[in-house]
Amino acid sequence: MTEPENQTTGERSYRKPLLIGAVALAIVAAMVLGAGALARLVGGPQSLNVEPGVAVSVEVPAGSSAREIAAAMEAAGVVRASDLRSIITDQGVASQLQAGRYDLETLMTPEDVVRRLLTGPDAGTGSSVIVYEGQAVRSIIAGLAEQTGIPVGEFEQALVGGAVTSALMPTSFPAEVDGLTRWEGLLFPARYEIPEAATAADILTLIADEMVTRVADVDWSRLGELGVNRYEALIVASLIQREAGVDSDRPLIASVIYNRLEQDIPLQIDATVIYALGENPGRVLAEHLEVDSPWNTYRVKGLPPTPIGAPQMESIEAAADPATTDYLFYVLVSEDGTHGFSRTYAEHQEKVAKAKADGVLP
């Protein structure tokens, strides 16, 4: 390594990934409205041209993005989509919105809708399990075992024994990748409703199939330009997931990753060190950067051999369609999770120094 340590991200701490939502088959806006009640948008919520205070039920499916949720709410006459997205962005809560069925009213304020989406759905249709964003596969199955009472070993066997399959999984891996690690990044983070008699294999098939469906919905037309295949893009998405604190940073972090790959510069991403360590030390120090692992992007050039966790939809989309920049560095610059991006190491060091002076970095 020819440049100082921690050059990409500076010193940072990692927060537990947050829930993005629950499962349903489609976004449904079941409205008790007349035919003329759909939105004709001009201004504020009142411009939806619906009668205020009419009861509506909105179903938000698993893994829905903030944009998809806002569209469903607008279709039901609850709130204008752009207003809702604005509040979600201002509050930085896009990854915390929960899916499920919501009993709402037409022409609510976007603030009230966001509060409801953060609180969670009004009703479910049976038992449910949650897969959290950014979780590694071993944490996912430990969580599923805790939530269902099914032994961890049954989930492990379902994944390594062939009872669960994924069209996204490569046909071969390096020797360091064991049967369970092959499933990194292939289980979609969301809340899933499950029947009472569901087996470990049933539950994992539902979760794995959801990732396949979600990936198929992405526009992958830039893959050739980016020089990666879909699985490699999922690896990039998992790095974005662990690094980004706000949605607006995701395409920019993606651009840094691809720019470094193109220029054959080590990615030097702290999240890969944490994955290689097998635990979060709270703060990545110089001694941690020496861990001998193919997932340690301070020591090994290129992408790690597998994803390092379960990426949410926004991270997958950012990996498929990164911003076009010449940035090579980023560092945390705000307590809200926002990063500052730089083209040169000198610019990066200035941002690091300011972040320390502002108390953002230790």
C-alpha positions as CSV (number, residue, x, y, z in Angstrom):
1,M,0.0,0.0,0.0
2,T,1.6,3.3,-1.1
3,E,-0.8,5.6,0.5
4,P,-1.6,6.1,4.2
5,E,-4.0,3.7,6.0
6,N,-7.7,4.3,6.2
7,Q,-7.6,6.5,3.1
8,T,-11.0,5.6,1.7
9,T,-13.3,6.1,4.6
10,G,-11.3,7.5,7.4
11,E,-12.1,6.3,10.9
12,R,-15.8,5.3,11.3
13,S,-18.1,3.3,13.5
14,Y,-20.8,0.9,12.3
15,R,-24.4,0.9,13.3
16,K,-26.7,-2.1,13.3
17,P,-28.5,-2.3,9.9
18,L,-32.1,-1.3,10.1
19,L,-35.3,-3.0,8.9
20,I,-36.6,-2.1,5.5
21,G,-39.9,-3.7,5.3
22,A,-42.3,-6.7,5.1
23,V,-43.5,-9.1,2.5
24,A,-46.5,-8.9,0.2
25,L,-47.0,-9.9,-3.4
26,A,-47.7,-6.5,-4.8
27,I,-48.3,-2.9,-3.9
28,V,-52.0,-2.6,-3.4
29,A,-53.9,0.5,-2.8
30,A,-57.4,-0.7,-1.8
31,M,-59.5,2.5,-1.9
32,V,-63.0,3.3,-0.8
33,L,-63.1,6.0,-3.4
34,G,-65.0,6.8,-6.6
35,A,-63.5,6.5,-10.1
36,G,-62.5,10.2,-10.1
37,A,-60.5,9.9,-6.9
38,L,-57.1,9.2,-8.4
39,A,-54.4,11.8,-8.2
40,R,-54.1,14.8,-10.5
41,L,-51.0,16.4,-9.2
42,V,-50.5,20.1,-8.9
43,G,-49.2,21.5,-5.5
44,G,-49.9,20.1,-2.1
45,P,-51.8,17.0,-0.8
46,Q,-55.2,18.7,-1.4
47,S,-54.3,18.7,-5.2
48,L,-54.8,14.9,-5.2
49,N,-58.4,15.8,-6.0
50,V,-59.9,13.3,-3.5
51,E,-62.3,13.8,-0.6
52,P,-60.3,14.2,2.6
53,G,-60.7,11.7,5.5
54,V,-61.9,8.7,3.4
55,A,-60.7,5.4,4.8
56,V,-58.2,3.6,2.6
57,S,-56.0,0.5,3.0
58,V,-52.5,0.4,1.5
59,E,-50.4,-2.7,1.3
60,V,-46.6,-2.2,1.0
61,P,-44.7,-5.3,-0.1
62,A,-41.4,-6.7,1.0
63,G,-38.3,-4.6,0.3
64,S,-40.2,-1.7,-1.2
65,S,-38.1,1.4,-1.8
66,A,-39.1,4.7,-0.5
67,R,-40.1,5.7,-4.0
68,E,-42.3,2.7,-4.4
69,I,-44.0,3.3,-1.0
70,A,-44.6,6.9,-1.9
71,A,-46.1,5.9,-5.2
72,A,-48.5,3.5,-3.4
73,M,-49.6,6.2,-1.0
74,E,-50.2,8.7,-3.8
75,A,-52.2,6.1,-5.8
76,A,-54.4,5.6,-2.7
77,G,-54.9,9.4,-2.4
78,V,-53.2,9.4,1.0
79,V,-50.4,11.9,0.2
80,R,-48.6,13.3,-2.7
81,A,-45.5,11.1,-3.6
82,S,-43.0,13.9,-3.9
83,D,-44.1,15.4,-0.6
84,L,-43.7,12.0,1.2
85,R,-40.3,11.4,-0.4
86,S,-39.1,14.8,0.7
87,I,-40.0,14.2,4.3
88,I,-38.4,10.7,4.2
89,T,-35.2,12.2,2.7
90,D,-35.1,15.1,5.2
91,Q,-35.5,12.7,8.2
92,G,-33.1,10.1,6.7
93,V,-35.5,7.2,7.4
94,A,-35.8,5.5,4.1
95,S,-34.2,2.3,5.4
96,Q,-36.5,2.2,8.4
97,L,-39.9,2.1,6.7
98,Q,-41.8,-1.0,7.4
99,A,-44.0,-3.0,5.0
100,G,-47.4,-4.5,5.6
101,R,-51.0,-3.3,5.5
102,Y,-51.8,0.2,6.7
103,D,-55.3,1.5,7.4
104,L,-55.0,5.2,6.6
105,E,-57.1,8.2,5.3
106,T,-57.0,10.3,2.2
107,L,-55.1,13.6,2.4
108,M,-52.9,12.9,5.4
109,T,-49.8,15.0,6.1
110,P,-46.6,13.4,4.9
111,E,-45.2,13.7,8.5
112,D,-48.1,11.6,9.8
113,V,-47.6,9.0,7.1
114,V,-43.9,8.7,7.8
115,R,-44.7,8.2,11.5
116,R,-47.1,5.4,10.6
117,L,-44.5,3.8,8.3
118,L,-41.9,3.9,11.1
119,T,-44.3,2.4,13.7
120,G,-45.3,-0.5,11.5
121,P,-48.3,-2.1,9.9
122,D,-51.7,-2.3,11.4
123,A,-52.3,-6.0,10.8
124,G,-50.5,-9.1,9.7
125,T,-51.7,-12.3,8.3
126,G,-49.9,-14.8,10.5
127,S,-46.4,-15.3,11.8
128,S,-43.5,-13.3,10.4
129,V,-39.7,-13.2,10.4
130,I,-37.3,-10.4,9.8
131,V,-34.1,-10.3,7.8
132,Y,-32.1,-7.1,8.6
133,E,-30.2,-5.1,6.1
134,G,-26.5,-5.6,6.0
135,Q,-26.6,-8.8,8.1
136,A,-24.1,-11.6,7.2
137,V,-25.6,-15.0,6.5
138,R,-24.7,-16.5,9.9
139,S,-26.4,-13.6,11.7
140,I,-29.4,-14.0,9.4
141,I,-29.9,-17.7,10.2
142,A,-29.3,-17.1,13.9
143,G,-32.0,-14.5,13.9
144,L,-34.4,-16.8,12.0
145,A,-33.8,-19.5,14.5
146,E,-34.5,-17.2,17.4
147,Q,-37.7,-15.9,15.8
148,T,-39.1,-19.3,14.8
149,G,-37.7,-21.7,17.3
150,I,-36.3,-23.9,14.5
151,P,-32.7,-24.9,15.4
152,V,-29.9,-23.1,13.7
153,G,-28.6,-26.4,12.3
154,E,-31.7,-26.9,10.3
155,F,-31.3,-23.5,8.6
156,E,-27.6,-24.3,8.0
157,Q,-28.4,-27.7,6.5
158,A,-31.1,-26.2,4.2
159,L,-28.5,-23.8,2.7
160,V,-25.5,-26.1,2.4
161,G,-27.4,-29.3,1.6
162,G,-29.1,-28.1,-1.5
163,A,-32.7,-27.8,-0.2
164,V,-32.5,-24.1,-1.1
165,T,-31.2,-22.8,-4.4
166,S,-30.6,-19.5,-6.0
167,A,-30.2,-18.6,-9.7
168,L,-27.8,-15.8,-8.5
169,M,-25.2,-18.1,-7.0
170,P,-22.0,-18.6,-9.1
171,T,-21.1,-22.2,-10.0
172,S,-17.7,-22.0,-8.4
173,F,-15.9,-20.2,-5.6
174,P,-12.4,-19.8,-4.2
175,A,-11.3,-22.5,-1.7
176,E,-11.7,-20.1,1.2
177,V,-15.5,-19.8,0.6
178,D,-17.4,-22.5,2.5
179,G,-20.9,-23.8,1.8
180,L,-22.6,-21.3,4.1
181,T,-20.5,-18.3,3.1
182,R,-21.6,-18.9,-0.5
183,W,-25.0,-17.6,0.5
184,E,-23.7,-14.2,1.5
185,G,-25.7,-11.4,-0.1
186,L,-28.3,-13.8,-1.6
187,L,-31.0,-13.5,1.1
188,F,-33.1,-10.4,0.7
189,P,-33.6,-8.2,3.8
190,A,-37.3,-7.7,4.7
191,R,-40.1,-8.9,6.9
192,Y,-41.7,-12.1,5.7
193,E,-45.1,-13.6,6.6
194,I,-44.8,-17.4,6.9
195,P,-47.3,-20.2,7.5
196,E,-47.1,-21.9,10.9
197,A,-45.9,-25.2,9.4
198,A,-43.1,-23.7,7.4
199,T,-39.8,-25.5,7.6
200,A,-36.3,-23.9,7.6
201,A,-36.1,-24.7,3.9
202,D,-39.5,-23.2,3.2
203,I,-38.5,-20.0,4.9
204,L,-35.1,-19.7,3.3
205,T,-36.6,-20.4,-0.1
206,L,-39.0,-17.6,0.3
207,I,-36.2,-15.2,1.2
208,A,-33.8,-16.4,-1.5
209,D,-36.5,-16.2,-4.2
210,E,-37.3,-12.7,-3.1
211,M,-33.7,-11.6,-3.8
212,V,-33.9,-13.2,-7.3
213,T,-37.1,-11.4,-8.0
214,R,-35.7,-8.1,-6.7
215,V,-32.5,-8.4,-8.7
216,A,-34.5,-9.2,-11.9
217,D,-36.3,-5.9,-11.5
218,V,-33.1,-3.8,-11.7
219,D,-31.8,-2.2,-14.8
220,W,-28.5,-3.9,-15.5
221,S,-27.8,-2.2,-18.8
222,R,-24.5,-0.6,-17.5
223,L,-22.8,-3.9,-16.5
224,G,-20.6,-4.0,-19.5
225,E,-19.5,-0.4,-18.9
226,L,-18.8,-1.1,-15.3
227,G,-16.8,-4.2,-16.0
228,V,-18.7,-6.5,-13.6
229,N,-21.3,-9.3,-13.8
230,R,-24.5,-9.3,-11.7
231,Y,-23.0,-11.3,-8.8
232,E,-20.0,-8.9,-8.6
233,A,-22.5,-6.0,-8.6
234,L,-24.1,-7.7,-5.6
235,I,-20.8,-7.7,-3.9
236,V,-20.5,-4.0,-4.6
237,A,-24.0,-3.5,-3.3
238,S,-23.1,-5.2,0.0
239,L,-20.1,-2.8,0.4
240,I,-22.4,0.2,-0.3
241,Q,-24.9,-1.2,2.2
242,R,-22.3,-1.3,5.0
243,E,-20.7,2.0,4.2
244,A,-23.6,4.3,3.3
245,G,-25.4,6.3,6.1
246,V,-27.8,8.2,3.8
247,D,-29.4,7.2,0.6
248,S,-28.0,10.1,-1.4
249,D,-24.4,8.8,-0.8
250,R,-25.1,5.3,-2.2
251,P,-24.4,6.2,-5.9
252,L,-21.4,8.2,-5.0
253,I,-19.9,5.4,-2.9
254,A,-20.5,3.1,-5.8
255,S,-18.6,5.5,-8.1
256,V,-15.6,5.4,-5.7
257,I,-15.6,1.6,-5.7
258,Y,-15.8,1.3,-9.5
259,N,-13.2,4.1,-10.0
260,R,-10.8,2.3,-7.7
261,L,-11.4,-1.0,-9.4
262,E,-10.8,0.6,-12.8
263,Q,-7.5,2.1,-11.7
264,D,-6.4,-1.0,-9.8
265,I,-6.3,0.7,-6.5
266,P,-7.1,-1.3,-3.4
267,L,-10.6,-0.5,-2.2
268,Q,-9.5,-0.2,1.4
269,I,-13.0,-0.4,2.8
270,D,-13.3,-0.7,6.6
271,A,-16.4,-2.8,6.4
272,T,-14.5,-5.6,4.6
273,V,-12.0,-5.6,7.5
274,I,-14.8,-6.0,10.0
275,Y,-16.2,-8.9,8.0
276,A,-12.8,-10.5,7.8
277,L,-12.4,-10.1,11.6
278,G,-15.7,-11.8,12.2
279,E,-16.7,-9.2,14.7
280,N,-17.1,-5.4,14.9
281,P,-14.3,-3.9,17.0
282,G,-16.2,-0.6,17.2
283,R,-13.4,1.3,15.5
284,V,-11.1,-0.1,12.8
285,L,-7.5,0.4,13.9
286,A,-4.2,0.0,12.0
287,E,-3.7,-3.4,13.6
288,H,-7.0,-4.6,12.2
289,L,-6.0,-3.8,8.7
290,E,-3.4,-6.6,8.7
291,V,-5.9,-9.4,9.1
292,D,-5.0,-12.2,6.6
293,S,-8.2,-12.7,4.7
294,P,-9.3,-12.5,1.0
295,W,-12.1,-10.2,2.3
296,N,-9.6,-7.6,3.6
297,T,-9.6,-5.0,0.8
298,Y,-6.6,-3.3,2.4
299,R,-4.4,-6.3,1.6
300,V,-6.1,-7.7,-1.4
301,K,-6.9,-5.8,-4.6
302,G,-10.3,-6.0,-6.3
303,L,-13.6,-7.2,-4.9
304,P,-13.8,-9.7,-2.0
305,P,-14.9,-13.2,-3.1
306,T,-18.5,-12.8,-1.9
307,P,-20.8,-10.1,-0.6
308,I,-20.3,-9.2,3.1
309,G,-24.0,-8.9,3.9
310,A,-27.5,-8.5,2.7
311,P,-28.0,-5.4,0.5
312,Q,-31.2,-3.5,0.4
313,M,-32.8,-2.4,-2.9
314,E,-31.3,1.1,-2.9
315,S,-27.8,-0.3,-2.6
316,I,-28.4,-2.8,-5.4
317,E,-29.7,0.0,-7.6
318,A,-26.6,2.1,-6.8
319,A,-24.3,-0.7,-7.7
320,A,-26.1,-1.1,-11.0
321,D,-26.2,2.6,-11.8
322,P,-23.5,4.5,-9.9
323,A,-22.9,8.2,-10.2
324,T,-20.4,9.3,-12.8
325,T,-17.5,10.9,-10.9
326,D,-13.8,10.9,-10.6
327,Y,-13.9,10.5,-6.8
328,L,-11.4,8.1,-5.2
329,F,-12.0,8.8,-1.5
330,Y,-14.8,9.4,1.0
331,V,-15.0,10.1,4.7
332,L,-17.8,10.5,7.2
333,V,-18.4,14.2,7.6
334,S,-21.7,14.5,9.5
335,E,-23.4,12.8,12.4
336,D,-26.3,12.0,10.2
337,G,-24.2,9.6,8.2
338,T,-23.3,11.9,5.2
339,H,-19.9,11.5,3.6
340,G,-17.6,13.9,1.9
341,F,-16.0,12.8,-1.4
342,S,-12.6,13.7,-2.8
343,R,-10.7,13.3,-6.0
344,T,-7.2,13.5,-4.4
345,Y,-5.7,12.3,-1.2
346,A,-4.8,15.8,-0.2
347,E,-8.5,16.9,-0.5
348,H,-9.5,13.8,1.4
349,Q,-7.1,14.6,4.2
350,E,-8.6,18.1,4.5
351,K,-12.1,16.6,4.9
352,V,-10.7,14.1,7.5
353,A,-9.2,17.0,9.5
354,K,-12.4,19.0,9.4
355,A,-14.5,16.0,10.4
356,K,-12.2,15.5,13.4
357,A,-12.3,19.2,14.3
358,D,-16.1,19.0,14.1
359,G,-16.2,16.0,16.4
360,V,-17.6,13.6,13.8
361,L,-14.4,11.5,13.8
362,P,-12.4,10.7,17.0
